[in-house]
Protein backbone atom coordinates (compact mmCIF):
# COMPACT_ATOMS: atom_id res chain seq x y z
CA UNK A 1 0.00 0.00 0.00
CA UNK A 2 2.90 2.34 0.73
CA UNK A 3 4.19 2.00 -2.82
CA UNK A 4 0.76 2.99 -4.13
CA UNK A 5 0.43 5.96 -1.80
CA UNK A 6 3.91 7.25 -2.65
CA UNK A 7 2.94 7.45 -6.33
CA UNK A 8 -0.22 9.45 -5.62
CA UNK A 9 0.47 11.90 -2.81
CA UNK A 10 3.37 13.78 -1.22
CA UNK A 11 5.50 13.06 -4.26
CA UNK A 12 9.03 14.48 -4.02
CA UNK A 13 9.64 17.52 -6.20
CA UNK A 14 10.99 16.84 -9.66
CA UNK A 15 14.77 17.09 -9.81
CA UNK A 16 14.96 17.48 -13.59
CA UNK A 17 12.75 20.10 -15.24
CA UNK A 18 12.84 22.64 -18.05
CA UNK A 19 14.88 24.86 -15.74
CA UNK A 20 17.90 22.58 -15.44
CA UNK A 21 17.59 20.26 -18.43
CA UNK A 22 20.99 19.86 -20.13
CA UNK A 23 21.36 21.08 -23.68
CA UNK A 24 20.30 18.39 -26.15
CA UNK A 25 21.82 19.75 -29.36
CA UNK A 26 22.61 17.01 -31.84
CA UNK A 27 20.39 14.45 -30.10
CA UNK A 28 17.28 12.96 -31.69
CA UNK A 29 14.08 11.95 -29.89
CA UNK A 30 10.88 10.26 -31.04
CA UNK A 31 7.86 10.84 -28.77
CA UNK A 32 4.71 8.94 -29.69
CA UNK A 33 1.58 10.95 -29.03
CA UNK A 34 3.72 14.04 -28.61
CA UNK A 35 1.07 16.49 -29.73
CA UNK A 36 -1.06 16.30 -26.57
CA UNK A 37 -0.81 15.99 -22.81
CA UNK A 38 2.38 14.67 -21.29
CA UNK A 39 4.04 14.02 -24.65
CA UNK A 40 3.43 17.58 -25.77
CA UNK A 41 4.99 18.97 -22.60
CA UNK A 42 8.03 16.70 -23.01
CA UNK A 43 8.50 17.74 -26.64
CA UNK A 44 8.24 21.37 -25.59
CA UNK A 45 11.04 20.96 -23.03
CA UNK A 46 13.30 18.99 -25.36
CA UNK A 47 12.90 21.43 -28.26
CA UNK A 48 13.58 24.40 -25.98
CA UNK A 49 16.92 22.77 -25.18
CA UNK A 50 17.90 22.38 -28.85
CA UNK A 51 16.93 18.74 -29.40
CA UNK A 52 15.67 17.33 -32.68
CA UNK A 53 12.20 16.05 -31.84
CA UNK A 54 9.86 13.88 -33.88
CA UNK A 55 6.22 13.81 -32.83
CA UNK A 56 4.81 10.44 -33.89
CA UNK A 57 1.08 9.95 -34.24
CA UNK A 58 -1.85 9.67 -36.61
CA UNK A 59 -3.20 13.24 -36.56
CA UNK A 60 -1.20 15.58 -38.76
CA UNK A 61 -3.47 18.50 -37.90
CA UNK A 62 -2.91 18.04 -34.17
CA UNK A 63 0.81 17.64 -34.74
CA UNK A 64 1.11 20.78 -36.85
CA UNK A 65 -0.79 22.77 -34.23
CA UNK A 66 1.49 21.42 -31.49
CA UNK A 67 4.63 22.09 -33.53
CA UNK A 68 3.56 25.68 -34.13
CA UNK A 69 2.90 26.17 -30.41
CA UNK A 70 6.22 24.61 -29.41
CA UNK A 71 8.18 26.73 -31.88
CA UNK A 72 6.44 29.91 -30.76
CA UNK A 73 7.27 29.13 -27.14
CA UNK A 74 11.01 28.82 -27.88
CA UNK A 75 11.82 31.11 -30.82
CA UNK A 76 15.56 31.02 -30.09
CA UNK A 77 15.82 27.23 -30.10
CA UNK A 78 18.45 25.72 -32.39
CA UNK A 79 16.58 22.43 -32.41
CA UNK A 80 14.25 20.88 -34.96
CA UNK A 81 10.75 19.47 -34.62
CA UNK A 82 8.93 17.27 -37.13
CA UNK A 83 5.84 15.11 -37.52
CA UNK A 84 6.11 11.35 -38.11
CA UNK A 85 2.87 9.86 -39.40
CA UNK A 86 1.92 6.48 -37.93
CA UNK A 87 -1.07 4.85 -36.30
CA UNK A 88 -0.18 2.63 -33.36
CA UNK A 89 -3.56 0.95 -33.67
CA UNK A 90 -2.69 -0.23 -37.19
CA UNK A 91 0.51 -2.26 -37.41
CA UNK A 92 0.65 -1.84 -41.19
CA UNK A 93 1.45 1.89 -40.81
CA UNK A 94 4.52 1.48 -38.65
CA UNK A 95 7.16 0.13 -41.03
CA UNK A 96 6.48 2.86 -43.62
CA UNK A 97 6.85 5.44 -40.85
CA UNK A 98 10.16 3.96 -39.73
CA UNK A 99 11.40 3.88 -43.32
CA UNK A 100 10.49 7.55 -43.67
CA UNK A 101 12.28 8.41 -40.43
CA UNK A 102 15.48 6.51 -41.20
CA UNK A 103 15.63 8.10 -44.64
CA UNK A 104 15.86 11.49 -42.94
CA UNK A 105 17.77 10.79 -39.71
CA UNK A 106 21.06 9.03 -39.17
CA UNK A 107 20.64 8.58 -35.41
CA UNK A 108 18.05 8.06 -32.67
CA UNK A 109 18.99 8.72 -29.06
CA UNK A 110 15.71 8.19 -27.21
CA UNK A 111 12.43 6.53 -28.16
CA UNK A 112 9.65 7.57 -25.79
CA UNK A 113 6.71 5.19 -26.11
CA UNK A 114 4.40 7.74 -24.55
CA UNK A 115 1.12 7.39 -26.46
CA UNK A 116 -1.73 5.28 -25.22
CA UNK A 117 -5.45 4.72 -25.11
CA UNK A 118 -7.41 4.15 -21.91
CA UNK A 119 -10.94 2.80 -21.32
CA UNK A 120 -12.28 2.98 -24.89
CA UNK A 121 -15.81 1.76 -25.58
CA UNK A 122 -16.27 -1.94 -24.91
CA UNK A 123 -15.36 -4.10 -27.88
CA UNK A 124 -12.92 -1.61 -29.43
CA UNK A 125 -10.18 -3.26 -31.47
CA UNK A 126 -7.14 -2.24 -33.47
CA UNK A 127 -6.94 -2.69 -37.23
CA UNK A 128 -5.69 -6.25 -36.77
CA UNK A 129 -8.54 -7.24 -34.44
CA UNK A 130 -6.62 -7.10 -31.16
CA UNK A 131 -8.20 -5.48 -28.10
CA UNK A 132 -7.52 -1.79 -28.69
CA UNK A 133 -5.58 -1.04 -25.51
CA UNK A 134 -3.26 -4.01 -25.91
CA UNK A 135 -2.89 -3.31 -29.62
CA UNK A 136 -2.09 0.38 -29.26
CA UNK A 137 -0.22 0.48 -25.98
CA UNK A 138 1.83 -2.70 -26.44
CA UNK A 139 1.87 -4.18 -29.93
CA UNK A 140 2.22 -0.92 -31.84
CA UNK A 141 5.04 0.29 -29.64
CA UNK A 142 6.78 -3.09 -29.64
CA UNK A 143 6.85 -3.17 -33.43
CA UNK A 144 8.05 0.43 -33.57
CA UNK A 145 10.87 -0.42 -31.17
CA UNK A 146 11.90 -3.54 -33.07
CA UNK A 147 12.08 -1.68 -36.36
CA UNK A 148 14.10 1.17 -34.81
CA UNK A 149 16.45 -1.08 -32.85
CA UNK A 150 19.16 -1.20 -35.57
CA UNK A 151 19.37 2.61 -35.59
CA UNK A 152 19.28 2.79 -31.78
CA UNK A 153 22.11 0.25 -31.65
CA UNK A 154 24.15 2.17 -34.20
CA UNK A 155 23.64 5.39 -32.25
CA UNK A 156 24.63 3.74 -28.97
CA UNK A 157 27.92 2.55 -30.47
CA UNK A 158 29.16 6.14 -30.73
CA UNK A 159 27.36 7.68 -27.74
CA UNK A 160 28.06 7.96 -24.00
CA UNK A 161 27.24 4.81 -22.02
CA UNK A 162 23.52 4.31 -21.35
CA UNK A 163 22.51 7.54 -23.08
CA UNK A 164 20.51 5.74 -25.79
CA UNK A 165 17.20 4.72 -24.27
CA UNK A 166 13.76 3.26 -24.87
CA UNK A 167 11.01 4.28 -22.46
CA UNK A 168 7.74 2.39 -22.00
CA UNK A 169 4.66 4.03 -20.50
CA UNK A 170 3.07 2.21 -17.57
CA UNK A 171 0.69 3.58 -14.94
CA UNK A 172 -0.45 3.36 -11.34
CA UNK A 173 -2.75 0.73 -12.87
CA UNK A 174 0.19 -1.67 -12.64
CA UNK A 175 -0.30 -1.58 -8.87
CA UNK A 176 -4.06 -1.21 -8.60
CA UNK A 177 -5.85 -2.35 -11.76
CA UNK A 178 -4.20 -5.48 -13.12
CA UNK A 179 -5.44 -9.05 -12.73
CA UNK A 180 -3.75 -10.27 -9.57
CA UNK A 181 -1.20 -11.47 -8.98
CA UNK A 182 0.42 -11.96 -12.39
CA UNK A 183 -0.48 -8.66 -14.11
CA UNK A 184 -1.77 -10.30 -17.28
CA UNK A 185 -3.99 -13.34 -17.65
CA UNK A 186 -2.51 -15.18 -20.63
CA UNK A 187 -3.86 -17.96 -22.77
CA UNK A 188 -1.91 -21.01 -23.93
CA UNK A 189 -0.19 -18.90 -26.60
CA UNK A 190 0.90 -16.12 -24.24
CA UNK A 191 -1.77 -13.70 -25.43
CA UNK A 192 -3.77 -11.61 -22.95
CA UNK A 193 -7.27 -12.83 -22.21
CA UNK A 194 -10.13 -10.32 -22.21
CA UNK A 195 -10.88 -9.25 -18.64
CA UNK A 196 -13.09 -6.25 -19.38
CA UNK A 197 -12.22 -2.70 -20.42
CA UNK A 198 -10.66 -1.46 -17.17
CA UNK A 199 -8.62 -4.59 -16.35
CA UNK A 200 -7.51 -4.74 -20.00
CA UNK A 201 -6.02 -1.28 -19.57
CA UNK A 202 -4.12 -2.54 -16.53
CA UNK A 203 -2.96 -5.53 -18.54
CA UNK A 204 -1.62 -3.23 -21.27
CA UNK A 205 0.36 -1.24 -18.71
CA UNK A 206 1.74 -4.40 -17.12
CA UNK A 207 2.57 -5.45 -20.67
CA UNK A 208 4.76 -2.38 -21.10
CA UNK A 209 6.57 -3.23 -17.86
CA UNK A 210 7.13 -6.72 -19.26
CA UNK A 211 8.39 -5.30 -22.57
CA UNK A 212 10.82 -2.93 -20.85
CA UNK A 213 12.33 -5.63 -18.65
CA UNK A 214 12.42 -8.38 -21.26
CA UNK A 215 13.82 -6.12 -23.97
CA UNK A 216 16.46 -4.95 -21.50
CA UNK A 217 17.66 -8.53 -21.23
CA UNK A 218 18.27 -8.69 -24.97
CA UNK A 219 20.16 -5.44 -25.47
CA UNK A 220 23.06 -5.17 -22.96
CA UNK A 221 25.59 -5.80 -25.68
CA UNK A 222 24.09 -3.04 -27.84
CA UNK A 223 24.30 -0.28 -25.24
CA UNK A 224 20.56 0.48 -25.47
CA UNK A 225 18.91 0.74 -22.06
CA UNK A 226 15.22 0.54 -21.16
CA UNK A 227 12.88 1.79 -18.47
CA UNK A 228 9.16 1.63 -17.80
CA UNK A 229 7.55 4.53 -15.99
CA UNK A 230 4.41 5.65 -14.22
CA UNK A 231 4.14 9.27 -15.39
CA UNK A 232 1.83 10.08 -12.48
CA UNK A 233 -1.89 10.66 -12.09
CA UNK A 234 -2.57 13.44 -14.55
CA UNK A 235 -5.40 15.26 -16.26
CA UNK A 236 -4.88 14.59 -19.98
CA UNK A 237 -6.71 13.50 -23.14
CA UNK A 238 -6.46 9.90 -21.92
CA UNK A 239 -9.66 10.53 -20.01
CA UNK A 240 -11.61 11.51 -23.13
CA UNK A 241 -13.75 8.36 -22.95
CA UNK A 242 -14.62 8.83 -19.27
CA UNK A 243 -18.00 9.89 -17.90
CA UNK A 244 -20.03 9.67 -14.73
CA UNK A 245 -18.18 8.23 -11.75
CA UNK A 246 -14.93 7.94 -13.71
CA UNK A 247 -15.01 11.63 -14.59
CA UNK A 248 -15.79 12.57 -10.99
CA UNK A 249 -12.90 10.46 -9.74
CA UNK A 250 -10.57 12.12 -12.24
CA UNK A 251 -11.57 15.63 -11.21
CA UNK A 252 -11.32 14.75 -7.53
CA UNK A 253 -8.11 12.77 -7.35
CA UNK A 254 -6.13 13.18 -10.58
CA UNK A 255 -5.00 16.64 -9.75
CA UNK A 256 -1.61 17.00 -11.40
CA UNK A 257 -1.06 18.86 -14.68
CA UNK A 258 0.57 17.14 -17.67
CA UNK A 259 3.89 18.96 -17.16
CA UNK A 260 4.49 16.84 -14.06
CA UNK A 261 4.27 13.70 -16.15
CA UNK A 262 6.72 15.23 -18.60
CA UNK A 263 9.19 15.58 -15.71
CA UNK A 264 8.88 11.84 -15.07
CA UNK A 265 9.64 11.11 -18.71
CA UNK A 266 12.43 13.68 -18.85
CA UNK A 267 14.14 12.09 -15.86
CA UNK A 268 13.81 8.61 -17.33
CA UNK A 269 15.21 9.88 -20.63
CA UNK A 270 18.18 11.78 -19.25
CA UNK A 271 19.10 10.84 -15.69
CA UNK A 272 22.65 9.51 -15.25
CA UNK A 273 21.19 7.21 -12.58
CA UNK A 274 19.82 4.91 -15.29
CA UNK A 275 23.02 2.93 -15.75
CA UNK A 276 23.31 -0.30 -17.78
CA UNK A 277 22.87 -2.45 -14.68
CA UNK A 278 19.52 -0.72 -14.03
CA UNK A 279 18.17 -1.27 -17.55
CA UNK A 280 14.56 -2.39 -17.30
CA UNK A 281 13.98 -0.41 -14.11
CA UNK A 282 10.64 1.07 -13.06
CA UNK A 283 10.32 4.84 -12.59
CA UNK A 284 7.89 6.58 -10.21
CA UNK A 285 6.60 10.17 -10.46
CA UNK A 286 8.29 12.69 -10.93
CA UNK A 287 11.56 10.86 -11.54
CA UNK A 288 12.88 8.22 -9.10
CA UNK A 289 13.28 4.47 -9.12
CA UNK A 290 10.46 2.46 -7.61
CA UNK A 291 9.43 -1.11 -6.95
CA UNK A 292 6.77 -3.29 -8.55
CA UNK A 293 4.16 -5.55 -6.96
CA UNK A 294 5.48 -8.96 -5.94
CA UNK A 295 3.20 -10.72 -8.42
CA UNK A 296 4.53 -8.61 -11.30
CA UNK A 297 8.10 -9.40 -10.26
CA UNK A 298 7.23 -13.08 -10.22
CA UNK A 299 5.83 -12.77 -13.74
CA UNK A 300 9.07 -11.11 -14.84
CA UNK A 301 11.06 -14.16 -13.75
CA UNK A 302 11.26 -17.31 -15.78
CA UNK A 303 10.24 -20.65 -14.35
CA UNK A 304 13.93 -21.52 -13.96
CA UNK A 305 14.16 -18.48 -11.66
CA UNK A 306 11.19 -19.63 -9.56
CA UNK A 307 8.91 -17.21 -11.42
CA UNK A 308 5.84 -17.81 -13.55
CA UNK A 309 7.31 -16.92 -16.95
CA UNK A 310 4.24 -14.82 -17.82
CA UNK A 311 6.30 -11.87 -19.08
CA UNK A 312 8.42 -13.97 -21.41
CA UNK A 313 5.31 -15.65 -22.81
CA UNK A 314 3.62 -12.29 -23.38
CA UNK A 315 6.64 -10.78 -25.13
CA UNK A 316 6.94 -13.85 -27.36
CA UNK A 317 3.25 -13.40 -28.23
CA UNK A 318 3.92 -9.76 -29.11
CA UNK A 319 6.68 -10.92 -31.42
CA UNK A 320 4.38 -13.38 -33.17
CA UNK A 321 1.58 -10.84 -33.54
CA UNK A 322 3.87 -8.24 -35.11
CA UNK A 323 6.17 -10.48 -37.17
CA UNK A 324 4.21 -10.13 -40.40
CA UNK A 325 4.60 -6.34 -40.25
CA UNK A 326 8.32 -6.17 -39.49
C-alpha positions in Angstrom: 0.0 0.0 0.0 2.9 2.3 0.7 4.2 2.0 -2.8 0.8 3.0 -4.1 0.4 6.0 -1.8 3.9 7.3 -2.7 2.9 7.5 -6.3 -0.2 9.4 -5.6 0.5 11.9 -2.8 3.4 13.8 -1.2 5.5 13.1 -4.3 9.0 14.5 -4.0 9.6 17.5 -6.2 11.0 16.8 -9.7 14.8 17.1 -9.8 15.0 17.5 -13.6 12.8 20.1 -15.2 12.8 22.6 -18.1 14.9 24.9 -15.7 17.9 22.6 -15.4 17.6 20.3 -18.4 21.0 19.9 -20.1 21.4 21.1 -23.7 20.3 18.4 -26.2 21.8 19.8 -29.4 22.6 17.0 -31.8 20.4 14.5 -30.1 17.3 13.0 -31.7 14.1 11.9 -29.9 10.9 10.3 -31.0 7.9 10.8 -28.8 4.7 8.9 -29.7 1.6 11.0 -29.0 3.7 14.0 -28.6 1.1 16.5 -29.7 -1.1 16.3 -26.6 -0.8 16.0 -22.8 2.4 14.7 -21.3 4.0 14.0 -24.6 3.4 17.6 -25.8 5.0 19.0 -22.6 8.0 16.7 -23.0 8.5 17.7 -26.6 8.2 21.4 -25.6 11.0 21.0 -23.0 13.3 19.0 -25.4 12.9 21.4 -28.3 13.6 24.4 -26.0 16.9 22.8 -25.2 17.9 22.4 -28.8 16.9 18.7 -29.4 15.7 17.3 -32.7 12.2 16.0 -31.8 9.9 13.9 -33.9 6.2 13.8 -32.8 4.8 10.4 -33.9 1.1 9.9 -34.2 -1.8 9.7 -36.6 -3.2 13.2 -36.6 -1.2 15.6 -38.8 -3.5 18.5 -37.9 -2.9 18.0 -34.2 0.8 17.6 -34.7 1.1 20.8 -36.8 -0.8 22.8 -34.2 1.5 21.4 -31.5 4.6 22.1 -33.5 3.6 25.7 -34.1 2.9 26.2 -30.4 6.2 24.6 -29.4 8.2 26.7 -31.9 6.4 29.9 -30.8 7.3 29.1 -27.1 11.0 28.8 -27.9 11.8 31.1 -30.8 15.6 31.0 -30.1 15.8 27.2 -30.1 18.5 25.7 -32.4 16.6 22.4 -32.4 14.2 20.9 -35.0 10.7 19.5 -34.6 8.9 17.3 -37.1 5.8 15.1 -37.5 6.1 11.3 -38.1 2.9 9.9 -39.4 1.9 6.5 -37.9 -1.1 4.8 -36.3 -0.2 2.6 -33.4 -3.6 1.0 -33.7 -2.7 -0.2 -37.2 0.5 -2.3 -37.4 0.6 -1.8 -41.2 1.5 1.9 -40.8 4.5 1.5 -38.6 7.2 0.1 -41.0 6.5 2.9 -43.6 6.9 5.4 -40.9 10.2 4.0 -39.7 11.4 3.9 -43.3 10.5 7.6 -43.7 12.3 8.4 -40.4 15.5 6.5 -41.2 15.6 8.1 -44.6 15.9 11.5 -42.9 17.8 10.8 -39.7 21.1 9.0 -39.2 20.6 8.6 -35.4 18.1 8.1 -32.7 19.0 8.7 -29.1 15.7 8.2 -27.2 12.4 6.5 -28.2 9.7 7.6 -25.8 6.7 5.2 -26.1 4.4 7.7 -24.5 1.1 7.4 -26.5 -1.7 5.3 -25.2 -5.4 4.7 -25.1 -7.4 4.1 -21.9 -10.9 2.8 -21.3 -12.3 3.0 -24.9 -15.8 1.8 -25.6 -16.3 -1.9 -24.9 -15.4 -4.1 -27.9 -12.9 -1.6 -29.4 -10.2 -3.3 -31.5 -7.1 -2.2 -33.5 -6.9 -2.7 -37.2 -5.7 -6.2 -36.8 -8.5 -7.2 -34.4 -6.6 -7.1 -31.2 -8.2 -5.5 -28.1 -7.5 -1.8 -28.7 -5.6 -1.0 -25.5 -3.3 -4.0 -25.9 -2.9 -3.3 -29.6 -2.1 0.4 -29.3 -0.2 0.5 -26.0 1.8 -2.7 -26.4 1.9 -4.2 -29.9 2.2 -0.9 -31.8 5.0 0.3 -29.6 6.8 -3.1 -29.6 6.8 -3.2 -33.4 8.1 0.4 -33.6 10.9 -0.4 -31.2 11.9 -3.5 -33.1 12.1 -1.7 -36.4 14.1 1.2 -34.8 16.5 -1.1 -32.8 19.2 -1.2 -35.6 19.4 2.6 -35.6 19.3 2.8 -31.8 22.1 0.2 -31.7 24.2 2.2 -34.2 23.6 5.4 -32.2 24.6 3.7 -29.0 27.9 2.6 -30.5 29.2 6.1 -30.7 27.4 7.7 -27.7 28.1 8.0 -24.0 27.2 4.8 -22.0 23.5 4.3 -21.3 22.5 7.5 -23.1 20.5 5.7 -25.8 17.2 4.7 -24.3 13.8 3.3 -24.9 11.0 4.3 -22.5 7.7 2.4 -22.0 4.7 4.0 -20.5 3.1 2.2 -17.6 0.7 3.6 -14.9 -0.5 3.4 -11.3 -2.7 0.7 -12.9 0.2 -1.7 -12.6 -0.3 -1.6 -8.9 -4.1 -1.2 -8.6 -5.9 -2.3 -11.8 -4.2 -5.5 -13.1 -5.4 -9.0 -12.7 -3.7 -10.3 -9.6 -1.2 -11.5 -9.0 0.4 -12.0 -12.4 -0.5 -8.7 -14.1 -1.8 -10.3 -17.3 -4.0 -13.3 -17.6 -2.5 -15.2 -20.6 -3.9 -18.0 -22.8 -1.9 -21.0 -23.9 -0.2 -18.9 -26.6 0.9 -16.1 -24.2 -1.8 -13.7 -25.4 -3.8 -11.6 -23.0 -7.3 -12.8 -22.2 -10.1 -10.3 -22.2 -10.9 -9.2 -18.6 -13.1 -6.2 -19.4 -12.2 -2.7 -20.4 -10.7 -1.5 -17.2 -8.6 -4.6 -16.4 -7.5 -4.7 -20.0 -6.0 -1.3 -19.6 -4.1 -2.5 -16.5 -3.0 -5.5 -18.5 -1.6 -3.2 -21.3 0.4 -1.2 -18.7 1.7 -4.4 -17.1 2.6 -5.4 -20.7 4.8 -2.4 -21.1 6.6 -3.2 -17.9 7.1 -6.7 -19.3 8.4 -5.3 -22.6 10.8 -2.9 -20.9 12.3 -5.6 -18.7 12.4 -8.4 -21.3 13.8 -6.1 -24.0 16.5 -4.9 -21.5 17.7 -8.5 -21.2 18.3 -8.7 -25.0 20.2 -5.4 -25.5 23.1 -5.2 -23.0 25.6 -5.8 -25.7 24.1 -3.0 -27.8 24.3 -0.3 -25.2 20.6 0.5 -25.5 18.9 0.7 -22.1 15.2 0.5 -21.2 12.9 1.8 -18.5 9.2 1.6 -17.8 7.6 4.5 -16.0 4.4 5.6 -14.2 4.1 9.3 -15.4 1.8 10.1 -12.5 -1.9 10.7 -12.1 -2.6 13.4 -14.6 -5.4 15.3 -16.3 -4.9 14.6 -20.0 -6.7 13.5 -23.1 -6.5 9.9 -21.9 -9.7 10.5 -20.0 -11.6 11.5 -23.1 -13.7 8.4 -23.0 -14.6 8.8 -19.3 -18.0 9.9 -17.9 -20.0 9.7 -14.7 -18.2 8.2 -11.8 -14.9 7.9 -13.7 -15.0 11.6 -14.6 -15.8 12.6 -11.0 -12.9 10.5 -9.7 -10.6 12.1 -12.2 -11.6 15.6 -11.2 -11.3 14.8 -7.5 -8.1 12.8 -7.4 -6.1 13.2 -10.6 -5.0 16.6 -9.8 -1.6 17.0 -11.4 -1.1 18.9 -14.7 0.6 17.1 -17.7 3.9 19.0 -17.2 4.5 16.8 -14.1 4.3 13.7 -16.2 6.7 15.2 -18.6 9.2 15.6 -15.7 8.9 11.8 -15.1 9.6 11.1 -18.7 12.4 13.7 -18.9 14.1 12.1 -15.9 13.8 8.6 -17.3 15.2 9.9 -20.6 18.2 11.8 -19.3 19.1 10.8 -15.7 22.6 9.5 -15.2 21.2 7.2 -12.6 19.8 4.9 -15.3 23.0 2.9 -15.8 23.3 -0.3 -17.8 22.9 -2.4 -14.7 19.5 -0.7 -14.0 18.2 -1.3 -17.5 14.6 -2.4 -17.3 14.0 -0.4 -14.1 10.6 1.1 -13.1 10.3 4.8 -12.6 7.9 6.6 -10.2 6.6 10.2 -10.5 8.3 12.7 -10.9 11.6 10.9 -11.5 12.9 8.2 -9.1 13.3 4.5 -9.1 10.5 2.5 -7.6 9.4 -1.1 -6.9 6.8 -3.3 -8.6 4.2 -5.6 -7.0 5.5 -9.0 -5.9 3.2 -10.7 -8.4 4.5 -8.6 -11.3 8.1 -9.4 -10.3 7.2 -13.1 -10.2 5.8 -12.8 -13.7 9.1 -11.1 -14.8 11.1 -14.2 -13.8 11.3 -17.3 -15.8 10.2 -20.7 -14.3 13.9 -21.5 -14.0 14.2 -18.5 -11.7 11.2 -19.6 -9.6 8.9 -17.2 -11.4 5.8 -17.8 -13.6 7.3 -16.9 -17.0 4.2 -14.8 -17.8 6.3 -11.9 -19.1 8.4 -14.0 -21.4 5.3 -15.6 -22.8 3.6 -12.3 -23.4 6.6 -10.8 -25.1 6.9 -13.8 -27.4 3.2 -13.4 -28.2 3.9 -9.8 -29.1 6.7 -10.9 -31.4 4.4 -13.4 -33.2 1.6 -10.8 -33.5 3.9 -8.2 -35.1 6.2 -10.5 -37.2 4.2 -10.1 -40.4 4.6 -6.3 -40.2 8.3 -6.2 -39.5 
